[in-house]
Amino acid sequence: MFEHPSEETLSIIKEIEATPATTQRIISNKLGISLGKTNYLLKALIKKGF
């Protein structure tokens, strides 16, 4: 079953689309989430094929 992405996940996707050369640290600072959570969400996106 398809699960809806979280707001944080959608925000990460938007940040990457806007600035493809960005870093995890920059994304985490812009979104106000920890670097570890940013890394976790990015790994999940990669696993899903994004």
C-alpha positions in Angstrom: 0.0 0.0 0.0 1.2 3.5 -0.8 2.1 5.6 2.2 2.0 9.4 2.0 5.3 11.2 2.4 5.8 13.3 5.5 6.0 17.1 5.3 9.8 16.8 6.1 10.3 14.4 3.2 8.4 16.6 0.8 10.5 19.6 2.0 13.7 17.7 1.4 12.6 16.8 -2.2 11.8 20.5 -2.8 15.1 21.7 -1.5 17.0 19.2 -3.7 15.0 20.2 -6.7 15.7 23.9 -6.0 19.4 23.4 -5.3 20.7 20.1 -6.6 24.3 20.8 -5.3 23.1 21.3 -1.7 24.4 19.3 1.3 22.6 17.4 4.0 23.8 20.0 6.5 22.4 22.9 4.5 19.1 21.0 4.1 18.9 20.2 7.9 19.6 23.9 8.8 17.0 25.2 6.3 14.3 22.8 7.5 15.2 22.9 11.2 15.6 19.2 11.6 18.6 17.3 12.8 21.4 16.2 10.4 20.8 12.6 11.5 17.1 12.8 10.6 17.9 14.4 7.3 20.3 11.5 6.5 17.7 9.0 7.5 15.0 10.5 5.3 17.4 10.8 2.4 18.4 7.2 2.7 14.7 6.2 2.7 14.1 8.2 -0.4 17.1 6.6 -2.2 15.7 3.1 -1.1 12.3 4.0 -2.7 14.1 5.0 -5.9 14.0 8.8 -5.8 
